[in-house]
């Protein structure tokens, strides 16, 4: 079976490791994003040196919020790894040009344009799905979810998308299945969000990210999510709770 792993790196940040390309999603966070977990400095150093973790050939971000994107850290990585490309929202690209002097030539050129552009590399296809950020205060934020198709799996990296009916309706324009779902805890921890997911897709594996640190969870978000997942009878897979940075998960056959 071909290599297909995800490495949990920070908050909502992961690296997808495949035979053809390694892709980073939201891995370079800003500083002081408590109660969430930023990218650890020793892990950042290993990434910069190309040690232990896969060398990322495509860096993507879902949106510009501080807990998902650091312009400086992203710029540092692009300078160190001269063959790495970047694919992000218009605002993140503009920041990299203005603040880090990154050439637009380092930005990925889509295979197809439009509202939900597509990029293809060998046996991997990635589509940016325009989506609304959860929470009314962030509705104007430019936000994309990422649908990744390999020969083996269809993966969805949601970012902070609002998990409602319109989100899944748009997804179904491009895929009829999601094998692996990587999403923040409200996707399973809110009963209304679970209902929308269960009525649309049935992922084989679900990885919950964007969890607060256990010692910094005064709202008991983690225990509440665990309880709802344990008691649910909607047929959705029990999730993996991503809380230990640097962990590698092998995706099922």
VEXTI-947676 format. One record per residue (C-alpha): residue number from 1; residue in three letters; x, y, z. Coordinates in steps of 0.02 Angstrom, whole numbers. Layout:
N
<site nr="NUM" rest="ala" c1="X" c2="Y" c3="Z"/>
...
END
This chain:
253
<site nr="1" rest="unk" c1="0" c2="0" c3="0"/>
<site nr="2" rest="unk" c1="63" c2="174" c3="-42"/>
<site nr="3" rest="unk" c1="119" c2="291" c3="97"/>
<site nr="4" rest="unk" c1="-23" c2="399" c3="166"/>
<site nr="5" rest="unk" c1="4" c2="476" c3="337"/>
<site nr="6" rest="unk" c1="-46" c2="633" c3="430"/>
<site nr="7" rest="unk" c1="66" c2="718" c3="557"/>
<site nr="8" rest="unk" c1="-19" c2="824" c3="688"/>
<site nr="9" rest="unk" c1="86" c2="980" c3="714"/>
<site nr="10" rest="unk" c1="-9" c2="1122" c3="798"/>
<site nr="11" rest="unk" c1="-185" c2="1182" c3="838"/>
<site nr="12" rest="unk" c1="-269" c2="1141" c3="671"/>
<site nr="13" rest="unk" c1="-104" c2="1111" c3="581"/>
<site nr="14" rest="unk" c1="-61" c2="947" c3="496"/>
<site nr="15" rest="unk" c1="58" c2="879" c3="366"/>
<site nr="16" rest="unk" c1="-12" c2="756" c3="239"/>
<site nr="17" rest="unk" c1="127" c2="637" c3="186"/>
<site nr="18" rest="unk" c1="100" c2="544" c3="22"/>
<site nr="19" rest="unk" c1="209" c2="451" c3="-103"/>
<site nr="20" rest="unk" c1="200" c2="598" c3="-223"/>
<site nr="21" rest="unk" c1="200" c2="757" c3="-117"/>
<site nr="22" rest="unk" c1="197" c2="818" c3="63"/>
<site nr="23" rest="unk" c1="72" c2="956" c3="100"/>
<site nr="24" rest="unk" c1="63" c2="1066" c3="254"/>
<site nr="25" rest="unk" c1="-104" c2="1137" c3="311"/>
<site nr="26" rest="unk" c1="-109" c2="1281" c3="437"/>
<site nr="27" rest="unk" c1="50" c2="1219" c3="521"/>
<site nr="28" rest="unk" c1="138" c2="1386" c3="555"/>
<site nr="29" rest="unk" c1="36" c2="1470" c3="691"/>
<site nr="30" rest="unk" c1="68" c2="1639" c3="771"/>
<site nr="31" rest="unk" c1="126" c2="1662" c3="950"/>
<site nr="32" rest="unk" c1="16" c2="1663" c3="1106"/>
<site nr="33" rest="unk" c1="-139" c2="1577" c3="1039"/>
<site nr="34" rest="unk" c1="-196" c2="1511" c3="1209"/>
<site nr="35" rest="unk" c1="-298" c2="1410" c3="1249"/>
<site nr="36" rest="unk" c1="-247" c2="1324" c3="1087"/>
<site nr="37" rest="unk" c1="-78" c2="1245" c3="1052"/>
<site nr="38" rest="unk" c1="41" c2="1338" c3="940"/>
<site nr="39" rest="unk" c1="183" c2="1260" c3="842"/>
<site nr="40" rest="unk" c1="317" c2="1208" c3="966"/>
<site nr="41" rest="unk" c1="485" c2="1293" c3="940"/>
<site nr="42" rest="unk" c1="582" c2="1129" c3="933"/>
<site nr="43" rest="unk" c1="461" c2="1063" c3="803"/>
<site nr="44" rest="unk" c1="480" c2="1222" c3="702"/>
<site nr="45" rest="unk" c1="669" c2="1202" c3="706"/>
<site nr="46" rest="unk" c1="656" c2="1022" c3="646"/>
<site nr="47" rest="unk" c1="541" c2="1076" c3="505"/>
<site nr="48" rest="unk" c1="660" c2="1213" c3="454"/>
<site nr="49" rest="unk" c1="807" c2="1093" c3="452"/>
<site nr="50" rest="unk" c1="709" c2="959" c3="358"/>
<site nr="51" rest="unk" c1="737" c2="834" c3="499"/>
<site nr="52" rest="unk" c1="619" c2="701" c3="570"/>
<site nr="53" rest="unk" c1="461" c2="776" c3="495"/>
<site nr="54" rest="unk" c1="424" c2="766" c3="308"/>
<site nr="55" rest="unk" c1="491" c2="910" c3="202"/>
<site nr="56" rest="unk" c1="337" c2="1007" c3="149"/>
<site nr="57" rest="unk" c1="328" c2="1042" c3="-38"/>
<site nr="58" rest="unk" c1="164" c2="1137" c3="-33"/>
<site nr="59" rest="unk" c1="111" c2="1250" c3="110"/>
<site nr="60" rest="unk" c1="-74" c2="1292" c3="117"/>
<site nr="61" rest="unk" c1="-179" c2="1395" c3="237"/>
<site nr="62" rest="unk" c1="-366" c2="1402" c3="258"/>
<site nr="63" rest="unk" c1="-373" c2="1584" c3="316"/>
<site nr="64" rest="unk" c1="-270" c2="1723" c3="393"/>
<site nr="65" rest="unk" c1="-316" c2="1708" c3="578"/>
<site nr="66" rest="unk" c1="-169" c2="1707" c3="699"/>
<site nr="67" rest="unk" c1="-204" c2="1531" c3="762"/>
<site nr="68" rest="unk" c1="-188" c2="1462" c3="584"/>
<site nr="69" rest="unk" c1="-60" c2="1573" c3="497"/>
<site nr="70" rest="unk" c1="101" c2="1662" c3="541"/>
<site nr="71" rest="unk" c1="166" c2="1768" c3="399"/>
<site nr="72" rest="unk" c1="343" c2="1772" c3="470"/>
<site nr="73" rest="unk" c1="359" c2="1586" c3="503"/>
<site nr="74" rest="unk" c1="286" c2="1544" c3="333"/>
<site nr="75" rest="unk" c1="406" c2="1666" c3="250"/>
<site nr="76" rest="unk" c1="553" c2="1591" c3="345"/>
<site nr="77" rest="unk" c1="508" c2="1416" c3="285"/>
<site nr="78" rest="unk" c1="487" c2="1471" c3="104"/>
<site nr="79" rest="unk" c1="658" c2="1554" c3="107"/>
<site nr="80" rest="unk" c1="741" c2="1401" c3="183"/>
<site nr="81" rest="unk" c1="655" c2="1278" c3="65"/>
<site nr="82" rest="unk" c1="669" c2="1360" c3="-105"/>
<site nr="83" rest="unk" c1="566" c2="1229" c3="-198"/>
<site nr="84" rest="unk" c1="415" c2="1240" c3="-81"/>
<site nr="85" rest="unk" c1="260" c2="1325" c3="-151"/>
<site nr="86" rest="unk" c1="123" c2="1418" c3="-59"/>
<site nr="87" rest="unk" c1="-65" c2="1414" c3="-87"/>
<site nr="88" rest="unk" c1="-175" c2="1525" c3="18"/>
<site nr="89" rest="unk" c1="-308" c2="1657" c3="20"/>
<site nr="90" rest="unk" c1="-281" c2="1824" c3="-67"/>
<site nr="91" rest="unk" c1="-247" c2="1911" c3="100"/>
<site nr="92" rest="unk" c1="-113" c2="1785" c3="156"/>
<site nr="93" rest="unk" c1="-26" c2="1800" c3="-12"/>
<site nr="94" rest="unk" c1="-29" c2="1989" c3="-2"/>
<site nr="95" rest="unk" c1="45" c2="1983" c3="173"/>
<site nr="96" rest="unk" c1="187" c2="1869" c3="117"/>
<site nr="97" rest="unk" c1="230" c2="1988" c3="-25"/>
<site nr="98" rest="unk" c1="221" c2="2146" c3="82"/>
<site nr="99" rest="unk" c1="293" c2="2086" c3="247"/>
<site nr="100" rest="unk" c1="411" c2="1945" c3="196"/>
<site nr="101" rest="unk" c1="455" c2="1997" c3="18"/>
<site nr="102" rest="unk" c1="406" c2="1828" c3="-51"/>
<site nr="103" rest="unk" c1="398" c2="1826" c3="-240"/>
<site nr="104" rest="unk" c1="227" c2="1790" c3="-317"/>
<site nr="105" rest="unk" c1="320" c2="1659" c3="-418"/>
<site nr="106" rest="unk" c1="318" c2="1551" c3="-260"/>
<site nr="107" rest="unk" c1="128" c2="1548" c3="-261"/>
<site nr="108" rest="unk" c1="47" c2="1395" c3="-336"/>
<site nr="109" rest="unk" c1="-36" c2="1412" c3="-507"/>
<site nr="110" rest="unk" c1="-204" c2="1324" c3="-509"/>
<site nr="111" rest="unk" c1="-244" c2="1193" c3="-640"/>
<site nr="112" rest="unk" c1="-417" c2="1270" c3="-653"/>
<site nr="113" rest="unk" c1="-480" c2="1439" c3="-597"/>
<site nr="114" rest="unk" c1="-648" c2="1493" c3="-528"/>
<site nr="115" rest="unk" c1="-730" c2="1507" c3="-358"/>
<site nr="116" rest="unk" c1="-668" c2="1335" c3="-304"/>
<site nr="117" rest="unk" c1="-500" c2="1315" c3="-395"/>
<site nr="118" rest="unk" c1="-414" c2="1148" c3="-423"/>
<site nr="119" rest="unk" c1="-231" c2="1097" c3="-423"/>
<site nr="120" rest="unk" c1="-162" c2="929" c3="-479"/>
<site nr="121" rest="unk" c1="7" c2="849" c3="-448"/>
<site nr="122" rest="unk" c1="43" c2="669" c3="-499"/>
<site nr="123" rest="unk" c1="-93" c2="566" c3="-412"/>
<site nr="124" rest="unk" c1="-150" c2="705" c3="-295"/>
<site nr="125" rest="unk" c1="-290" c2="830" c3="-329"/>
<site nr="126" rest="unk" c1="-327" c2="975" c3="-212"/>
<site nr="127" rest="unk" c1="-478" c2="1087" c3="-224"/>
<site nr="128" rest="unk" c1="-507" c2="1244" c3="-122"/>
<site nr="129" rest="unk" c1="-689" c2="1250" c3="-67"/>
<site nr="130" rest="unk" c1="-748" c2="1426" c3="-24"/>
<site nr="131" rest="unk" c1="-834" c2="1416" c3="145"/>
<site nr="132" rest="unk" c1="-898" c2="1530" c3="283"/>
<site nr="133" rest="unk" c1="-799" c2="1543" c3="444"/>
<site nr="134" rest="unk" c1="-896" c2="1487" c3="598"/>
<site nr="135" rest="unk" c1="-953" c2="1626" c3="715"/>
<site nr="136" rest="unk" c1="-1045" c2="1783" c3="663"/>
<site nr="137" rest="unk" c1="-897" c2="1895" c3="706"/>
<site nr="138" rest="unk" c1="-791" c2="1812" c3="571"/>
<site nr="139" rest="unk" c1="-917" c2="1799" c3="429"/>
<site nr="140" rest="unk" c1="-819" c2="1921" c3="321"/>
<site nr="141" rest="unk" c1="-657" c2="1822" c3="337"/>
<site nr="142" rest="unk" c1="-599" c2="1746" c3="173"/>
<site nr="143" rest="unk" c1="-599" c2="1561" c3="214"/>
<site nr="144" rest="unk" c1="-568" c2="1401" c3="115"/>
<site nr="145" rest="unk" c1="-581" c2="1217" c3="158"/>
<site nr="146" rest="unk" c1="-470" c2="1094" c3="64"/>
<site nr="147" rest="unk" c1="-531" c2="936" c3="-22"/>
<site nr="148" rest="unk" c1="-386" c2="818" c3="-61"/>
<site nr="149" rest="unk" c1="-407" c2="667" c3="-175"/>
<site nr="150" rest="unk" c1="-275" c2="532" c3="-191"/>
<site nr="151" rest="unk" c1="-285" c2="362" c3="-275"/>
<site nr="152" rest="unk" c1="-330" c2="289" c3="-105"/>
<site nr="153" rest="unk" c1="-430" c2="419" c3="-9"/>
<site nr="154" rest="unk" c1="-533" c2="576" c3="-13"/>
<site nr="155" rest="unk" c1="-484" c2="690" c3="131"/>
<site nr="156" rest="unk" c1="-568" c2="849" c3="191"/>
<site nr="157" rest="unk" c1="-474" c2="980" c3="292"/>
<site nr="158" rest="unk" c1="-612" c2="1097" c3="349"/>
<site nr="159" rest="unk" c1="-516" c2="1237" c3="432"/>
<site nr="160" rest="unk" c1="-639" c2="1338" c3="535"/>
<site nr="161" rest="unk" c1="-784" c2="1316" c3="414"/>
<site nr="162" rest="unk" c1="-962" c2="1335" c3="477"/>
<site nr="163" rest="unk" c1="-1026" c2="1153" c3="483"/>
<site nr="164" rest="unk" c1="-1200" c2="1179" c3="413"/>
<site nr="165" rest="unk" c1="-1307" c2="1111" c3="272"/>
<site nr="166" rest="unk" c1="-1244" c2="1237" c3="142"/>
<site nr="167" rest="unk" c1="-1063" c2="1184" c3="175"/>
<site nr="168" rest="unk" c1="-1098" c2="1000" c3="140"/>
<site nr="169" rest="unk" c1="-1210" c2="1042" c3="-7"/>
<site nr="170" rest="unk" c1="-1067" c2="1133" c3="-91"/>
<site nr="171" rest="unk" c1="-948" c2="989" c3="-53"/>
<site nr="172" rest="unk" c1="-1063" c2="865" c3="-138"/>
<site nr="173" rest="unk" c1="-1040" c2="960" c3="-300"/>
<site nr="174" rest="unk" c1="-863" c2="891" c3="-302"/>
<site nr="175" rest="unk" c1="-865" c2="726" c3="-209"/>
<site nr="176" rest="unk" c1="-989" c2="594" c3="-153"/>
<site nr="177" rest="unk" c1="-875" c2="526" c3="-17"/>
<site nr="178" rest="unk" c1="-757" c2="583" c3="118"/>
<site nr="179" rest="unk" c1="-645" c2="446" c3="186"/>
<site nr="180" rest="unk" c1="-547" c2="553" c3="308"/>
<site nr="181" rest="unk" c1="-614" c2="708" c3="395"/>
<site nr="182" rest="unk" c1="-497" c2="829" c3="486"/>
<site nr="183" rest="unk" c1="-599" c2="960" c3="576"/>
<site nr="184" rest="unk" c1="-617" c2="1065" c3="736"/>
<site nr="185" rest="unk" c1="-710" c2="987" c3="882"/>
<site nr="186" rest="unk" c1="-876" c2="1080" c3="853"/>
<site nr="187" rest="unk" c1="-905" c2="972" c3="698"/>
<site nr="188" rest="unk" c1="-939" c2="825" c3="815"/>
<site nr="189" rest="unk" c1="-965" c2="915" c3="981"/>
<site nr="190" rest="unk" c1="-1121" c2="1009" c3="926"/>
<site nr="191" rest="unk" c1="-1273" c2="900" c3="897"/>
<site nr="192" rest="unk" c1="-1337" c2="1009" c3="754"/>
<site nr="193" rest="unk" c1="-1168" c2="998" c3="666"/>
<site nr="194" rest="unk" c1="-1161" c2="809" c3="689"/>
<site nr="195" rest="unk" c1="-1334" c2="793" c3="612"/>
<site nr="196" rest="unk" c1="-1281" c2="890" c3="457"/>
<site nr="197" rest="unk" c1="-1125" c2="784" c3="437"/>
<site nr="198" rest="unk" c1="-1214" c2="617" c3="464"/>
<site nr="199" rest="unk" c1="-1346" c2="662" c3="335"/>
<site nr="200" rest="unk" c1="-1213" c2="702" c3="204"/>
<site nr="201" rest="unk" c1="-1058" c2="594" c3="229"/>
<site nr="202" rest="unk" c1="-995" c2="447" c3="331"/>
<site nr="203" rest="unk" c1="-805" c2="463" c3="349"/>
<site nr="204" rest="unk" c1="-706" c2="308" c3="396"/>
<site nr="205" rest="unk" c1="-586" c2="410" c3="501"/>
<site nr="206" rest="unk" c1="-612" c2="575" c3="591"/>
<site nr="207" rest="unk" c1="-473" c2="677" c3="671"/>
<site nr="208" rest="unk" c1="-524" c2="817" c3="788"/>
<site nr="209" rest="unk" c1="-406" c2="966" c3="794"/>
<site nr="210" rest="unk" c1="-413" c2="1143" c3="864"/>
<site nr="211" rest="unk" c1="-437" c2="1073" c3="1039"/>
<site nr="212" rest="unk" c1="-390" c2="1180" c3="1189"/>
<site nr="213" rest="unk" c1="-250" c2="1121" c3="1300"/>
<site nr="214" rest="unk" c1="-329" c2="1012" c3="1437"/>
<site nr="215" rest="unk" c1="-265" c2="1127" c3="1575"/>
<site nr="216" rest="unk" c1="-336" c2="1279" c3="1484"/>
<site nr="217" rest="unk" c1="-513" c2="1219" c3="1453"/>
<site nr="218" rest="unk" c1="-624" c2="1313" c3="1576"/>
<site nr="219" rest="unk" c1="-776" c2="1285" c3="1464"/>
<site nr="220" rest="unk" c1="-750" c2="1098" c3="1471"/>
<site nr="221" rest="unk" c1="-757" c2="1089" c3="1281"/>
<site nr="222" rest="unk" c1="-655" c2="929" c3="1275"/>
<site nr="223" rest="unk" c1="-756" c2="831" c3="1403"/>
<site nr="224" rest="unk" c1="-919" c2="893" c3="1326"/>
<site nr="225" rest="unk" c1="-863" c2="838" c3="1152"/>
<site nr="226" rest="unk" c1="-806" c2="668" c3="1217"/>
<site nr="227" rest="unk" c1="-973" c2="642" c3="1304"/>
<site nr="228" rest="unk" c1="-1075" c2="686" c3="1149"/>
<site nr="229" rest="unk" c1="-969" c2="572" c3="1040"/>
<site nr="230" rest="unk" c1="-987" c2="427" c3="1161"/>
<site nr="231" rest="unk" c1="-1175" c2="445" c3="1176"/>
<site nr="232" rest="unk" c1="-1213" c2="479" c3="992"/>
<site nr="233" rest="unk" c1="-1304" c2="345" c3="894"/>
<site nr="234" rest="unk" c1="-1291" c2="425" c3="721"/>
<site nr="235" rest="unk" c1="-1166" c2="301" c3="648"/>
<site nr="236" rest="unk" c1="-1021" c2="423" c3="636"/>
<site nr="237" rest="unk" c1="-848" c2="352" c3="673"/>
<site nr="238" rest="unk" c1="-772" c2="382" c3="843"/>
<site nr="239" rest="unk" c1="-642" c2="520" c3="821"/>
<site nr="240" rest="unk" c1="-457" c2="531" c3="858"/>
<site nr="241" rest="unk" c1="-424" c2="677" c3="975"/>
<site nr="242" rest="unk" c1="-266" c2="763" c3="912"/>
<site nr="243" rest="unk" c1="-183" c2="831" c3="1069"/>
<site nr="244" rest="unk" c1="-1" c2="776" c3="1055"/>
<site nr="245" rest="unk" c1="100" c2="876" c3="930"/>
<site nr="246" rest="unk" c1="222" c2="777" c3="823"/>
<site nr="247" rest="unk" c1="113" c2="621" c3="817"/>
<site nr="248" rest="unk" c1="103" c2="526" c3="653"/>
<site nr="249" rest="unk" c1="-59" c2="437" c3="608"/>
<site nr="250" rest="unk" c1="-63" c2="307" c3="470"/>
<site nr="251" rest="unk" c1="-223" c2="319" c3="372"/>
<site nr="252" rest="unk" c1="-321" c2="156" c3="361"/>
<site nr="253" rest="unk" c1="-326" c2="46" c3="207"/>
END
